[in-house]
Amino acid sequence: MSVLDFDLSDRDFWAKPMSEREEAFERLRSLDTPAFFEESEMTYMPKGPGYYALVKHADILEASRNPEVFCSGDGGATNIPDMPAEFAEYFGSMINMDDPRHARLRRIVSRAFTPKMIKQFESDVEAAAVGIVDDLLAKGSGCDFVTEVAARLPLKIICDMMGIPERDYQFVFDRSNIILGGFDPEYTGDDLNQLAERLLNAGMELQQLVQDLAAHRADNPTGDLTSSLVNANIDGERLTMQELGSFFILLVVAGNETTRNAISYGMRLLTKNPDQRALWLEDIDGRAPGAVEEIVRLASPVNFMRRKATRDFEMNGHLYRAGQKVVLFYWAANRDAAVFDDPRRFDITRHPNPHVGYGGPGPHFCLGAHLARREITVMFRELLRRVPNVEVGKPDRLHSSFINGIKHMECTF
């Protein structure tokens, strides 16, 4: 730390302009060995022993490929301090587990997220995108792109998949904002001492919503995902109500928040890079796959995941001791000049594009990557065809170390 004048554990670091963050991570990538940071004091989590910041693409790939060494289940993956026991009831989903329990849960739920299953939702995604652009055109220039466009598509698709009625969309949206609100007072309030209570209440309310629905679907199944999950029996394995509730929280938070931010970030990139917009407009369908991957690379909606070493292990020349924490900063790895030529440049024709925007390789690669790609593709296809001149202003960014989020952004067309 003696050579660095910034601290990744400092909340204020995550409120700095994006250019300053990029400079900081570039300095971290230039170090011979990963930098070590002390953990910050949290009112509801014990201060831990500190962590190594993995910011190079090669380090994140290697750690992801060795889940038996760098585990997710000892204290959780979605937070740097160890998760308190009372949080595990609501946030102890499979993203915070290791095999064999992680494999069991993923085996049960993964059948709903295969490319074949996602194709069945294709018409629903397309219809939703059409309706969103209809509403955008009706509202007119000057509305909030995030709340009126980017947030609506993933929220509707996830809720419809689960069988959550439209009247509860806003309820789900508000609670997911609290859960991933970071240090942002708009979502979590000004008093950090009350943050734990707000997080637990939001988790409890979302879990109760889906458990009530699941109890009804157990006796009155329909074609939705809740019916499939509550009645699933794969090789004698079933989800408990607690597991179903935690998975729903993971689904609405990860599937809603991250895709929303990718769409928001993508529109900002197109606004700042009119040459790339023009290139995409030349062949909307043909260039969509490359454009979507490049948007996800630069957006990197999830900044990091945490792991803990289960034993001594040498990786890329550095020895990690058993019990030490490492934090995988995907956002930084996706700007690694050792892998990406001119990494800050937005290039929808970039190939290859081995980004880790959906996580690194291994058992925790994003289960919903197929669905996210489809939603981003369809939303931009509809926008580019019907509102090709839409632009957005300066983003109002989320104050969070975990999510690279955009809260609000005015659009004009």
Secondary structure as UniProt FT lines:
FT   TURN            2..3
FT   TURN            8..9
FT   HELIX           11..15
FT   HELIX           18..29
FT   STRAND          35..37
FT   STRAND          51..54
FT   HELIX           57..64
FT   TURN            67..69
FT   STRAND          70..71
FT   TURN            73..75
FT   HELIX           85..91
FT   HELIX           94..96
FT   TURN            99..100
FT   HELIX           101..109
FT   HELIX           110..113
FT   HELIX           115..120
FT   HELIX           122..139
FT   TURN            141..142
FT   HELIX           146..150
FT   HELIX           152..162
FT   HELIX           166..168
FT   HELIX           169..179
FT   TURN            182..183
FT   HELIX           185..188
FT   HELIX           192..194
FT   HELIX           195..219
FT   HELIX           225..230
FT   TURN            235..236
FT   HELIX           241..252
FT   HELIX           253..257
FT   HELIX           258..272
FT   HELIX           274..282
FT   HELIX           284..299
FT   STRAND          304..309
FT   STRAND          313..315
FT   TURN            316..317
FT   STRAND          318..320
FT   TURN            322..323
FT   STRAND          325..329
FT   HELIX           330..333
FT   TURN            334..335
FT   TURN            337..339
FT   TURN            343..344
FT   TURN            348..349
FT   TURN            357..358
FT   TURN            363..364
FT   TURN            367..368
FT   HELIX           369..386
FT   TURN            388..389
FT   STRAND          391..392
FT   STRAND          396..397
FT   STRAND          406..408
FT   STRAND          410..412
//
